[in-house]
Amino acid sequence: MIVSEIFFGIASGIQETYYACLMEPAPYERRTFFIGWRACYWYMCAVAAVSFLLLFFFYQPPNFENKYHGTKRRLELAEEIDCIGLLLFTSAGVLLLVGLNFGGRRYPWKSTETLVPLILGAFLWAAFAVWEYLTKSKLPLMPRRLCRNIRS
């Protein structure tokens, strides 16, 4: 583990020199004109379009019967999902984001319109942690084994 982190550090240091190595052979006068920071969105649109086309033409996902071999029905699999944990997680995240967006812009930070979503969101995060610790669901949203060893 330590050796791999050493390699990651070396690679991130070497990565900074790529720009100089790639741009040095082309003289400054021959380089392209300045296109602005918005061009990165066009590049990413092209990458997303190519990815979409590759997925559309070459990816064949397994259907339900092939994946589960007829052992369970869809309703039985849906009952294994931790719906209460999912509800607590999403509502806590939404309330925290609403409170953070309201604060300082639409309402002052000390107003009830800002503090109530923040406090409710924090309370729901705590309720989510307690629920995930105590739940006996087959597919919890945050399994306990993920919190046992932070490094793995």
C-alpha positions as CSV (number, residue, x, y, z in Angstrom):
1,M,0.0,0.0,0.0
2,I,2.8,2.4,0.9
3,V,4.7,1.5,-2.3
4,S,1.7,2.3,-4.4
5,E,1.2,5.7,-2.8
6,I,4.9,6.4,-3.5
7,F,4.3,5.6,-7.2
8,F,1.2,7.8,-7.2
9,G,3.3,10.7,-5.8
10,I,6.0,10.2,-8.4
11,A,3.4,10.0,-11.2
12,S,1.7,13.2,-10.1
13,G,5.0,15.0,-10.0
14,I,5.9,13.8,-13.5
15,Q,2.5,14.7,-14.8
16,E,3.2,18.4,-14.3
17,T,6.0,18.2,-16.9
18,Y,3.8,16.8,-19.6
19,Y,2.7,20.3,-20.8
20,A,6.2,21.5,-21.1
21,C,7.3,18.3,-23.0
22,L,4.4,18.5,-25.4
23,M,4.5,22.2,-26.1
24,E,8.2,22.6,-26.4
25,P,8.6,21.1,-29.9
26,A,6.1,23.6,-31.4
27,P,7.3,27.2,-31.5
28,Y,5.1,29.8,-29.9
29,E,4.4,31.5,-33.2
30,R,3.0,28.2,-34.6
31,R,0.6,27.5,-31.8
32,T,-3.1,27.9,-32.1
33,F,-4.9,31.1,-31.2
34,F,-6.5,31.7,-27.8
35,I,-9.9,30.1,-27.7
36,G,-10.9,30.8,-24.1
37,W,-12.0,28.8,-21.2
38,R,-15.3,27.9,-22.7
39,A,-13.7,25.6,-25.2
40,C,-13.2,22.9,-22.5
41,Y,-17.0,22.4,-22.5
42,W,-17.0,21.8,-26.3
43,Y,-14.2,19.3,-25.8
44,M,-16.1,17.5,-23.1
45,C,-19.3,17.5,-25.3
46,A,-17.3,15.7,-28.0
47,V,-15.9,13.2,-25.5
48,A,-19.4,12.6,-24.1
49,A,-20.9,12.2,-27.6
50,V,-18.2,9.6,-28.5
51,S,-18.8,7.8,-25.2
52,F,-22.5,7.7,-25.9
53,L,-22.1,6.3,-29.4
54,L,-19.7,3.6,-28.1
55,L,-22.1,2.7,-25.4
56,F,-25.1,2.7,-27.7
57,F,-23.5,0.5,-30.3
58,F,-21.2,-1.8,-28.4
59,Y,-22.7,-2.4,-24.9
60,Q,-25.2,-5.1,-24.5
61,P,-26.3,-5.2,-20.8
62,P,-27.7,-8.5,-19.5
63,N,-31.4,-8.7,-19.1
64,F,-33.1,-9.5,-15.8
65,E,-33.6,-13.2,-16.5
66,N,-30.0,-13.7,-17.5
67,K,-28.6,-11.8,-14.5
68,Y,-30.6,-13.4,-11.8
69,H,-31.3,-16.8,-13.4
70,G,-35.0,-16.8,-12.3
71,T,-34.1,-17.2,-8.6
72,K,-36.0,-14.1,-7.5
73,R,-38.8,-12.0,-8.8
74,R,-38.4,-8.3,-9.3
75,L,-40.6,-7.5,-6.3
76,E,-38.6,-9.7,-4.0
77,L,-35.4,-7.9,-5.1
78,A,-37.0,-4.5,-4.6
79,E,-38.0,-5.4,-1.1
80,E,-34.3,-5.9,-0.2
81,I,-33.5,-2.2,-0.9
82,D,-33.1,0.1,2.0
83,C,-35.8,2.6,1.1
84,I,-35.9,4.4,4.5
85,G,-32.1,4.9,4.3
86,L,-32.4,6.2,0.8
87,L,-35.2,8.6,1.9
88,L,-33.2,9.9,4.8
89,F,-30.0,10.3,2.7
90,T,-31.6,12.2,-0.1
91,S,-33.8,14.4,2.1
92,A,-30.8,15.3,4.3
93,G,-28.7,16.2,1.3
94,V,-31.4,18.3,-0.3
95,L,-32.2,20.2,2.9
96,L,-28.5,20.9,3.5
97,L,-28.1,22.2,0.0
98,V,-31.2,24.3,0.2
99,G,-30.1,25.9,3.4
100,L,-26.6,26.6,2.0
101,N,-28.1,28.2,-1.1
102,F,-30.5,30.3,0.8
103,G,-27.9,31.6,3.3
104,G,-26.4,34.9,2.3
105,R,-28.2,35.2,-1.0
106,R,-31.9,35.1,-0.7
107,Y,-32.1,35.3,3.2
108,P,-29.6,36.3,5.8
109,W,-27.6,33.5,7.5
110,K,-29.4,34.1,10.9
111,S,-33.0,33.9,9.4
112,T,-35.2,30.9,10.0
113,E,-35.5,30.3,6.3
114,T,-31.8,29.4,6.3
115,L,-31.4,27.8,9.7
116,V,-34.3,25.4,9.6
117,P,-33.2,23.5,6.5
118,L,-29.6,23.4,7.8
119,I,-30.6,22.1,11.2
120,L,-33.1,19.6,9.7
121,G,-30.5,18.4,7.2
122,A,-27.9,17.9,9.9
123,F,-30.5,16.0,12.1
124,L,-31.5,13.8,9.1
125,W,-27.8,13.0,8.5
126,A,-27.5,11.9,12.1
127,A,-30.8,9.9,11.8
128,F,-29.4,8.3,8.6
129,A,-26.2,7.3,10.4
130,V,-28.2,5.7,13.3
131,W,-30.6,4.0,10.8
132,E,-27.8,2.5,8.8
133,Y,-26.1,1.3,12.0
134,L,-29.2,-0.4,13.3
135,T,-30.8,-1.6,10.0
136,K,-31.0,-5.3,9.2
137,S,-31.6,-4.7,5.5
138,K,-29.9,-7.0,3.0
139,L,-28.8,-4.1,0.8
140,P,-28.1,-1.1,3.1
141,L,-27.1,2.2,1.5
142,M,-24.0,2.5,3.7
143,P,-22.9,-1.0,4.9
144,R,-21.0,-1.2,8.1
145,R,-18.1,-2.9,6.5
146,L,-17.2,0.3,4.7
147,C,-16.5,2.1,7.9
148,R,-14.5,-0.6,9.6
149,N,-11.2,0.0,7.9
150,I,-10.7,3.4,6.4
151,R,-7.7,2.5,4.3
152,S,-9.2,-0.3,2.3
